[in-house]
Amino acid sequence: MRLAVESWAVTSSLSFALDCCELGFLRRQLGVRSFPFPVNSEVRSRCGLQTSLSQVVKRRRLIWLGHVLRMKESRVAQQVLLAQRPSQWRRARGRPCQTWDRLVHADTRSLTDNVRNTVGSLVDWSVDGRRWLQYLGDLASNRTQWRQIVETLAL
């Protein structure tokens, strides 16, 4: 179930469904079949798990982001991440789709809040302006520092 989760664009409803599915699997492993079900935290502690599946997905997404930001600029993964949309590009009508960029931007927003207010315009720090990725690239260049950041953000 956790194959290549770092590339998923997880919406809140999908995250909820993943957590429900995970708890169903854990209850089945424990042999809990009747009501009242034990509390979710008790089920996780009985199985020896501290984090939910949605937290694991978020953590792996941030680890992958750090990995891509540390790559050389000639690598395709970094070129795709840092690519700008064409100026004539227009999105379709309706609600914007949840993209990987938007998820990572939301996950790391607490890191960039302090700097965003002092450096550059708000447009530069939006999802489409890539200044936030440059700032995160500076943070990710130090692996031990990035691991600590990921652990605090993934909780």
C-alpha positions, 0 to 999 in steps of 0.5 A: 500500500505504500509503494511510491507514496511520495509521488501521490497528490493526496487530498484530505478525503483520500488521506481519511480513507487511507487512515480508515483502511489502515485501521481496518487492517490493524483491527483485523490483525488484532481480531477485533470484530465486535462493537465497541471498537477500541480507540484508534490510538489504542489499536495503533499502540497494540500493534506497535505503531506511533504514526498513521499512514497519512503521516507516513505519506507526508513524511516520505513526500518531504524526504523525496522533496529534499532528495530532488532539491539536492540533485544536480540541475541537469537531472530530469526530476529537478528540471520538472520540479523547478520548471515554470509554466508557459506564460500563455498557459491557462487552467480549465474552469472550476476548482483547481486540482490538487497537485504535488506542488500545492501539497508540498507548499502547504506542508512546508508553509510554516518554514517559509512564513518567517522569511516570506514576510521580509524577502520578495513579494507574495507572488514570489512565495506562492505555489507558482513563484518558485522562491519557496523552492529555492529557500527549501533547497538551501535548507535541504542542502544540509541533510541532517538539518533537513531530516530534523525539519522533516521529523518536525513537519511530519507530526 
